[in-house]
Amino acid sequence: MASGSIASKLAREIGSVVKKAASSNRGWYGPHMAVATCAIAQRLSLVDLIVEIRDARIPLSSEYELLRIVPPRPPSKRIVVMNKMDLTNPTQIKEWMRFFEQQKCISYGVNSHNKDSVKGLLNFIQAQVRELNKADHRFSDTITVMLVGIPNVGKSALANSWHQIGRITAAEKGKLKHALVSPQPGETKDISSLKIGSHPNIYLLDTPGILPPTIHDAERCSKLALTGAIGDSLIGLKDLAQYFLAIPNLSDQHTKWAKLSTNWGKVSVLEHKEEHSSSSKLEMRQRRQYLMDHTQDFMVHDVRRAVFDVISSFDGNLECEDNMVKLIEAQFVALSEAFHVQEEIDQNVQDKVAVKLLNLCRTGRLGHYTLDPVPVTHCDCL
């Protein structure tokens, strides 16, 4: 079995578990999503422009399938925006941008946490609105833009930023509206309207994240779960973390961590533990809490070092599935030390490691990856 297919096999196994859970009453397609789907479908033909937000790490897997059922007419009425550009592989995302251009699909890349990037996208959308007006030979004073996408791709964060920038640009006063933003998928339940521009007035409809009732591709399910579009409650976190570890294990990302000293992390932790030994009990408690915060830079350094050390010292053939499993098991042991995880009665060590590891994975602290390969032929999901 080729090494690349090992990750695919893991993805299919995890995806099968997600699909099975989805077929029960624990699925992602609840009543609120069914109601939202109908409401959005009714409005799609009425808006002037549709902005589809995708996750740049999975440009195809994060497709908004409702647009297949109700395709925009004309196609220029739709813009595909790839958000979370800061979390993706720069080389691969350039290939994706070229691919979208070849498919005559209007696309744009954005980092919703970067104000200049968000403002650039808003200017791009406003320019598209003006072009649509010219093409239709109409000069409307009010334009409606609908923002659509699957859960947890950053729609509401972008909507809030555009609303704020648009109002400041127009020098308007009054209380700002805010779309609900949450790291958990499916938190936006209703369609909300926000003003994002003037001359002409541009109103944005922020919609709930929608997934289809059924996803047949098991690998796609895994990618959606890994990036957080599908809730963690549908899959064992350890299994999901194992899938993630297979990605750097099969790429050259970990080689960038070779320069990390094997002693740096131990020294840094020791300094945090022993410095100012005469400190008060409060200060000691604060230091212990600091050590347990896996998002601190020195902790992330330790995690990267642990992953690299285990891979570099492993002499097995990663084209063999059994060897990959052994490597991942060894990495879990090393990561439990790097994360300073201790066995507790109410929680398994590996589950605690998985939670911390997935958080660092989803925030880009352990590398930038594009999980969807660029299609070699025409893709009908654009």
PyMOL commands that set and color helices and strands:
alter all, ss='L'
color gray80, all
select helices_A, chain A and resi 3-22+31-44+66-69+75-77+85-87+90-102+115-135+155-169+218-226+232-234+237-249+253-257+264-274+281-291+297-313+321-338+349-362
alter helices_A, ss='H'
color red, helices_A
select strands_A, chain A and resi 49-55+78-83+107-109+142-149+192-197+201-206
alter strands_A, ss='S'
color yellow, strands_A
deselect
rebuild
show_as cartoon
